[in-house]
Amino acid sequence: MEKEISKRLFLLVLILIVALIILNSFNNFDNKNKLVSRTVVSDLRAPSVTITSPDNFYTTNNPSLQVSGTASDNVNVKEVRVWVNNEAWEIAPGTTSWNKVLNLINGENVVYAQAFDTSDNPSPVSSITIIYGNLDQFAQPRNLYLPRGPPLPPS
């Protein structure tokens, strides 16, 4: 009879241990699957970019010229890209205040700038024309070539 009680007591303790393990696993399951409240800021506003120097239709005899400008955004400006003369878009040093040294070709050089914020929203493109070379050749009236604009920058 004593062995019978020991066996029953052992089974009862074993059943209780298994039940506690099962209950504990359900508690852990509930804790792992509880929703965590997070605030997600959705930035839909595009940044802005301005070329501040040089002025539009600036003329120069120097084959390289520094272009500078500013950019702003409601959250944060990630980068400013600059494009000139069918070259690839290049990232300009700086964000809210930026500058880029450009190599010019003889004649008209159309410079484009575009800012991107940390949500990759693009700004409208800002542009200026820089005239480089023998300035006498530009004194004659002529038809100006108006480019369609730069290619879209890579996303």
FENNORVEN-V382362 format. One record per pair of residues at least 12 apart in sequence whose ideal C-beta (glycine too) atoms are under 10 Angstrom apart, sorted by sequence separation. I is the first residue (numbers start at 1). J is the second residue. D is the distance in whole Angstrom. If there is no record, write none. Layout:
<<I J D> <I J D>>
This chain:
<<53 65 10> <54 66 9> <79 91 5> <80 92 5> <90 102 9> <113 125 7> <114 126 7> <53 66 8> <54 67 7> <69 82 9> <78 91 10> <79 92 8> <80 93 9> <100 113 8> <112 125 5> <113 126 5> <114 127 10> <53 67 7> <54 68 9> <79 93 10> <80 94 7> <112 126 7> <113 127 7> <52 67 9> <53 68 5> <67 82 7> <79 94 9> <80 95 7> <87 102 9> <98 113 8> <111 126 9> <112 127 5> <113 128 9> <129 144 9> <51 67 6> <52 68 6> <53 69 7> <79 95 6> <80 96 9> <82 98 8> <84 100 9> <87 103 8> <111 127 6> <112 128 9> <51 68 8> <52 69 5> <67 84 8> <77 94 9> <78 95 7> <80 97 9> <81 98 10> <82 99 9> <83 100 10> <85 102 8> <98 115 8> <110 127 6> <111 128 5> <129 146 10> <50 68 10> <51 69 4> <52 70 6> <77 95 4> <80 98 4> <82 100 5> <84 102 5> <85 103 8> <87 105 10> <110 128 8> <111 129 8> <129 147 10> <50 69 5> <51 70 9> <65 84 10> <76 95 8> <77 96 6> <79 98 9> <80 99 9> <81 100 9> <82 101 10> <83 102 10> <84 103 8> <85 104 8> <86 105 9> <96 115 9> <109 128 9> <110 129 5> <111 130 6> <49 69 6> <50 70 5> <76 96 9> <77 97 10> <80 100 8> <82 102 7> <84 104 8> <85 105 5> <95 115 8> <109 129 7> <110 130 8> <127 147 9> <49 70 7> <50 71 7> <71 92 9> <77 98 9> <84 105 9> <92 113 7> <95 116 10> <108 129 6> <109 130 4> <48 70 9> <49 71 4> <50 72 9> <73 95 9> <85 107 10> <95 117 10> <108 130 8> <109 131 7> <127 149 8> <48 71 7> <49 72 8> <69 92 8> <71 94 9> <72 95 9> <73 96 8> <85 108 9> <89 112 8> <92 115 9> <107 130 10> <108 131 6> <109 132 6> <127 150 8> <47 71 6> <48 72 6> <49 73 10> <68 92 9> <70 94 9> <71 95 6> <72 96 6> <85 109 6> <86 110 10> <89 113 10> <107 131 7> <108 132 8> <109 133 10> <125 149 7> <47 72 6> <48 73 8> <67 92 8> <69 94 9> <70 95 10> <71 96 6> <84 109 6> <85 110 7> <89 114 8> <91 116 10> <106 131 10> <107 132 7> <108 133 9> <125 150 7> <47 73 4> <48 74 10> <68 94 8> <70 96 6> <71 97 8> <84 110 7> <85 111 9> <104 130 6> <106 132 6> <107 133 6> <46 73 8> <47 74 8> <69 96 10> <70 97 6> <71 98 7> <83 110 9> <84 111 5> <104 131 9> <105 132 7> <106 133 4> <107 134 10> <125 152 10> <45 73 7> <46 74 9> <47 75 9> <49 77 8> <69 97 8> <70 98 7> <83 111 7> <84 112 7> <102 130 8> <104 132 4> <105 133 8> <106 134 8> <125 153 9> <45 74 5> <47 76 9> <48 77 9> <51 80 10> <68 97 8> <69 98 6> <82 111 7> <83 112 4> <84 113 10> <103 132 10> <104 133 8> <43 73 8> <44 74 9> <45 75 8> <47 77 5> <68 98 7> <69 99 8> <82 112 7> <83 113 8> <102 132 10> <107 137 8> <108 138 9> <122 152 9> <43 74 7> <47 78 8> <49 80 6> <51 82 9> <67 98 9> <68 99 4> <69 100 9> <81 112 8> <82 113 5> <83 114 8> <106 137 9> <107 138 8> <122 153 7> <43 75 5> <47 79 10> <49 81 9> <67 99 7> <68 100 8> <81 113 7> <82 114 8> <43 76 9> <47 80 9> <49 82 10> <66 99 6> <67 100 5> <68 101 10> <80 113 6> <81 114 5> <122 155 9> <41 75 7> <66 100 7> <67 101 8> <80 114 7> <81 115 8> <65 100 10> <66 101 5> <67 102 6> <79 114 9> <80 115 5> <81 116 7> <110 145 9> <112 147 9> <120 155 7> <65 101 7> <66 102 8> <79 115 7> <80 116 8> <108 144 7> <110 146 9> <114 150 8> <64 101 6> <65 102 6> <78 115 8> <79 116 5> <108 145 7> <110 147 6> <112 149 7> <113 150 10> <116 153 8> <64 102 7> <65 103 9> <77 115 6> <78 116 5> <79 117 9> <107 145 9> <108 146 10> <112 150 5> <114 152 9> <63 102 9> <64 103 5> <65 104 6> <77 116 8> <78 117 6> <79 118 10> <108 147 9> <110 149 9> <111 150 9> <112 151 10> <114 153 6> <116 155 9> <63 103 6> <64 104 7> <77 117 6> <78 118 5> <110 150 8> <63 104 5> <76 117 6> <77 118 8> <78 119 8> <79 120 10> <81 122 9> <112 153 9> <62 104 8> <63 105 8> <67 109 10> <69 111 10> <71 113 8> <73 115 7> <75 117 6> <76 118 5> <78 120 7> <81 123 10> <83 125 9> <49 92 10> <63 106 9> <70 113 10> <71 114 9> <72 115 8> <73 116 9> <74 117 8> <75 118 6> <76 119 9> <78 121 9> <80 123 9> <84 127 10> <60 104 7> <65 109 8> <67 111 6> <69 113 6> <71 115 4> <73 117 4> <75 119 7> <81 125 10> <82 126 10> <83 127 9> <84 128 10> <52 97 9> <68 113 10> <70 115 9> <71 116 9> <72 117 9> <73 118 8> <85 130 10> <52 98 10> <53 99 8> <65 111 9> <67 113 8> <69 115 9> <71 117 9> <73 119 9> <75 121 9> <77 123 9> <80 126 10> <84 130 8> <49 96 10> <51 98 10> <52 99 10> <74 121 10> <47 95 9> <73 121 8> <47 96 9> <49 98 8> <51 100 10> <60 109 10> <73 123 8> <57 108 9> <58 109 10> <72 123 9> <71 123 7> <58 111 10> <56 111 10> <71 126 9> <54 111 9> <69 126 7> <69 128 9> <51 111 7> <51 112 9> <67 128 8> <86 147 9> <89 150 7> <51 113 5> <85 147 10> <88 150 10> <89 151 8> <91 153 10> <49 112 10> <50 113 8> <67 130 8> <87 150 10> <88 151 9> <89 152 9> <90 153 10> <49 113 5> <86 150 8> <89 153 4> <49 114 6> <50 115 9> <65 130 6> <85 150 10> <86 151 9> <88 153 9> <89 154 7> <49 115 4> <83 149 9> <84 150 9> <88 154 9> <47 114 9> <48 115 7> <49 116 9> <65 132 8> <83 150 4> <46 114 10> <47 115 4> <64 132 9> <82 150 10> <83 151 8> <46 115 8> <47 116 7> <48 117 10> <63 132 7> <81 150 9> <46 116 9> <47 117 5> <58 128 7> <59 129 10> <60 130 7> <62 132 7> <63 133 9> <83 153 8> <46 117 7> <47 118 9> <56 127 8> <57 128 8> <58 129 8> <59 130 8> <60 131 7> <61 132 7> <82 153 10> <45 117 8> <47 119 10> <56 128 4> <57 129 5> <58 130 5> <59 131 4> <60 132 6> <61 133 7> <81 153 5> <46 119 9> <49 122 9> <50 123 9> <55 128 7> <56 129 6> <57 130 8> <58 131 7> <59 132 8> <60 133 9> <61 134 8> <81 154 9> <43 117 6> <45 119 9> <47 121 7> <49 123 5> <52 126 10> <54 128 7> <55 129 10> <56 130 9> <57 131 6> <58 132 9> <59 133 9> <61 135 7> <79 153 10> <43 118 7> <44 119 8> <46 121 5> <47 122 8> <48 123 5> <49 124 8> <51 126 5> <53 128 9> <55 130 9> <60 135 9> <43 119 4> <45 121 7> <46 122 6> <47 123 5> <48 124 7> <49 125 8> <50 126 6> <51 127 7> <52 128 10> <54 130 7> <59 135 6> <42 119 8> <43 120 9> <44 121 7> <46 123 5> <47 124 9> <49 126 5> <51 128 5> <41 119 9> <43 121 7> <46 124 7> <48 126 8> <59 138 7> <57 138 10>>
